Amino acid sequence: MPSHVYTFERDASGSAVGTPLTDAINAITFAAADEPKIRYEVITDADNAAPMIVVVTPSTSASNAFRSKLLESVSKWGLSIRHVFHTGGEGPQED
């Protein structure tokens, strides 16, 4: 199962809706809507300005689809992804 740690940060040009953590969770939930087997876990404190969240996907294809949707959705929540760290399983396939 591919897994990645995403670090989110507030995008100065975006429109924030909530805290960085709640907006990151909203972006992940939106990106994972079509794949019920995607799981995530917050690994930083709730008040962290740059929340880190590990996301586990059931397959490489699900990981690639999730990543594409996440990259589209973060700006809607006033965020950007500062860093992605691959933690296990097969990594995403580059197009």
NORRA-V601584 format. One record per pair of residues at least 24 apart in sequence whose C-alpha atoms are under 8 Angstrom apart, sorted by sequence separation. I is the first residue (numbers start at 1). J is the second residue. If there is no record, write none. Layout:
# NORRA-V601584
i=I j=J
i=I j=J
This chain:
# NORRA-V601584
i=21 j=46
i=21 j=47
i=21 j=48
i=24 j=51
i=35 j=62
i=19 j=47
i=20 j=48
i=21 j=49
i=64 j=92
i=20 j=49
i=21 j=50
i=63 j=92
i=64 j=93
i=20 j=50
i=21 j=51
i=60 j=90
i=20 j=51
i=59 j=90
i=60 j=91
i=61 j=92
i=60 j=92
i=60 j=93
i=32 j=66
i=31 j=66
i=31 j=67
i=32 j=69
i=31 j=69
i=10 j=49
i=30 j=69
i=31 j=70
i=9 j=49
i=10 j=50
i=30 j=70
i=9 j=50
i=8 j=50
i=9 j=51
i=28 j=70
i=31 j=73
i=7 j=50
i=8 j=51
i=27 j=70
i=30 j=73
i=7 j=51
i=8 j=52
i=7 j=52
i=6 j=52
i=7 j=53
i=27 j=73
i=5 j=52
i=6 j=53
i=27 j=74
i=5 j=53
i=6 j=54
i=5 j=54
i=6 j=55
i=27 j=76
i=4 j=54
i=5 j=55
i=24 j=74
i=27 j=77
i=3 j=54
i=4 j=55
i=26 j=77
i=3 j=55
i=4 j=56
i=3 j=56
i=24 j=77
i=2 j=56
i=3 j=57
i=23 j=77
i=1 j=56
i=2 j=57
i=23 j=78
i=24 j=79
i=1 j=57
i=2 j=58
i=23 j=79
i=1 j=58
i=2 j=59
i=1 j=59
i=2 j=60
i=1 j=60
i=20 j=79
i=17 j=77
i=2 j=63
i=14 j=75
i=15 j=76
i=16 j=77
i=17 j=78
i=14 j=76
i=15 j=77
i=16 j=78
i=14 j=77
i=15 j=78
i=16 j=79
i=11 j=75
i=14 j=78
i=13 j=78
i=14 j=79
i=12 j=78
i=11 j=78
i=10 j=78
i=11 j=79
i=10 j=79
i=11 j=80
i=9 j=79
i=10 j=80
i=8 j=79
i=9 j=80
i=8 j=80
i=9 j=81
i=8 j=81
i=9 j=82
i=7 j=81
i=8 j=82
i=6 j=81
i=7 j=82
i=8 j=83
i=6 j=82
i=7 j=83
i=6 j=83
i=7 j=84
i=5 j=83
i=6 j=84
i=5 j=84
i=6 j=85
i=4 j=84
i=5 j=85
i=4 j=85
i=5 j=86
i=4 j=86
i=5 j=87
i=3 j=86
i=4 j=87
i=2 j=86
i=3 j=87
i=4 j=88
i=2 j=87
i=3 j=88
i=2 j=88
i=3 j=89
i=1 j=88
i=2 j=89
i=1 j=89
i=2 j=90
i=3 j=91
i=1 j=90
i=2 j=91
i=2 j=92
